[in-house]
Amino acid sequence: MLDASTGAVLSHRKAKQPIAGGKDFDSLLKGLDEEKSRAEDIFQREVSALKDRDRILEEKFREALRRAEEDPDEGPPPRPFDLD
């Protein structure tokens, strides 16, 4: 505030800091779009990794199933009492 007659400063109030660290609306939107695209890239990477993981597990299961069919069990394992 200023004194009208003398022109002296009676009180001083500091200007408010702008919200969002002084960035304007357009730069905030651009940053939001960049974050959104980065999140989408990460999501797509994880989806493809999950599909790849499913494929690998399926291959391992098929291989174990094939081995089990080729090498059938010979019966129950021997009991410890029969070994004496």
C-alpha positions as CSV (number, residue, x, y, z in Angstrom):
1,M,0.0,0.0,0.0
2,L,1.1,3.5,-0.7
3,D,0.3,6.7,1.1
4,A,-1.4,8.9,-1.4
5,S,-0.2,12.2,0.0
6,T,3.5,11.3,0.6
7,G,4.0,8.4,-1.8
8,A,5.6,6.3,1.0
9,V,5.2,2.6,1.1
10,L,3.0,1.6,4.0
11,S,3.0,-2.1,3.6
12,H,4.4,-4.6,1.1
13,R,3.0,-7.9,0.1
14,K,5.0,-10.5,-1.7
15,A,3.5,-11.8,-5.0
16,K,2.0,-15.2,-4.8
17,Q,4.0,-18.1,-6.3
18,P,2.3,-19.4,-9.4
19,I,0.8,-22.9,-9.1
20,A,2.6,-25.8,-10.7
21,G,6.0,-24.3,-10.2
22,G,5.5,-21.4,-12.7
23,K,4.8,-23.7,-15.7
24,D,2.1,-22.6,-18.1
25,F,-0.9,-24.7,-19.0
26,D,0.5,-25.9,-22.4
27,S,3.8,-27.1,-20.9
28,L,1.8,-29.0,-18.2
29,L,-0.3,-30.7,-20.9
30,K,2.7,-31.6,-22.8
31,G,4.3,-33.1,-19.8
32,L,1.1,-35.1,-19.1
33,D,1.1,-36.4,-22.6
34,E,4.7,-37.5,-22.3
35,E,4.0,-39.3,-19.1
36,K,1.0,-41.0,-20.6
37,S,2.9,-42.2,-23.6
38,R,5.8,-43.4,-21.4
39,A,3.2,-45.3,-19.2
40,E,1.7,-46.8,-22.4
41,D,5.1,-48.0,-23.6
42,I,5.9,-49.6,-20.3
43,F,2.5,-51.3,-20.3
44,Q,3.0,-52.7,-23.8
45,R,6.4,-54.0,-22.9
46,E,5.0,-55.8,-19.9
47,V,2.2,-57.3,-21.9
48,S,4.6,-58.6,-24.5
49,A,6.9,-60.0,-21.7
50,L,3.9,-61.7,-20.2
51,K,2.9,-63.3,-23.5
52,D,6.5,-64.4,-24.0
53,R,6.6,-65.9,-20.4
54,D,3.4,-67.8,-21.1
55,R,4.8,-69.2,-24.3
56,I,8.0,-70.3,-22.6
57,L,6.1,-71.9,-19.7
58,E,3.9,-73.7,-22.2
59,E,7.0,-75.0,-24.1
60,K,8.5,-76.3,-20.8
61,F,5.3,-78.0,-19.9
62,R,5.0,-79.7,-23.3
63,E,8.7,-80.9,-23.0
64,A,8.1,-82.3,-19.5
65,L,4.9,-84.0,-20.7
66,R,6.8,-85.6,-23.6
67,R,9.6,-86.8,-21.3
68,A,7.0,-88.3,-18.9
69,E,5.3,-90.2,-21.8
70,E,8.7,-91.5,-23.1
71,D,9.9,-92.6,-19.7
72,P,7.0,-94.1,-17.8
73,D,7.3,-94.8,-14.1
74,E,8.4,-98.3,-13.2
75,G,6.1,-98.6,-10.2
76,P,6.2,-97.2,-6.7
77,P,9.6,-96.4,-5.2
78,P,11.0,-99.0,-2.9
79,R,10.0,-98.8,0.8
80,P,12.8,-98.2,3.3
81,F,11.7,-101.3,5.2
82,D,12.2,-103.5,2.1
83,L,15.9,-102.4,1.8
84,D,17.0,-104.2,5.0
